[in-house]
Amino acid sequence: MIKYTNQYLTKLEDLIAESDYILRYEKGNFKSGYCLLKEQKIMILNKFFTTEGKINALLDILKNVDLDGTRFTEKSQKLYEELKQVEVKS
């Protein structure tokens, strides 16, 4: 179940930090609210998004990117598996 709280956002940020991707918050006019540079393994989110917007953008990115789960903690691995099965609400 998705919770739109700052704590849940922190969990998603920690999950990405354990992967080989870098998460950055920048200003910009991204049509989808984020920019994904797969070759450099960088995720850029609009820093002016609300918490709900940031969580939805991260969930959308995680659905489209396969993260290397070998460095995940057990808790992060469980969260990542749950996220792969969740539908994103717009």
Residue pairs with C-beta under 8 A, 6 or more apart in sequence:
2 8
2 55
2 59
2 86
2 89
4 51
4 52
4 55
5 51
6 51
8 55
9 51
9 54
9 55
9 58
11 79
12 55
12 58
12 59
12 62
13 23
13 58
14 76
15 62
15 67
15 72
15 76
15 79
15 80
15 83
16 23
16 43
16 58
16 67
17 23
18 71
18 72
18 73
18 76
19 67
19 68
19 69
19 71
19 72
20 41
20 67
20 68
20 71
21 41
21 42
21 43
21 65
21 67
22 41
22 42
22 43
23 43
23 45
23 58
24 42
24 43
24 44
24 45
25 44
25 45
25 46
25 47
26 44
26 45
26 46
26 47
27 46
27 47
27 48
28 35
28 44
28 46
30 44
30 46
32 57
32 60
33 45
33 46
33 49
33 53
33 56
33 57
34 43
34 44
34 45
34 46
34 57
34 60
34 61
35 43
35 44
36 42
36 43
36 44
36 61
36 64
36 65
37 43
37 44
38 65
43 58
43 61
43 65
45 54
45 57
45 58
46 53
46 57
49 57
56 88
56 89
56 90
59 83
59 86
59 88
60 88
62 80
62 83
62 84
63 83
63 84
63 88
67 80
69 76
69 77
69 80
72 80
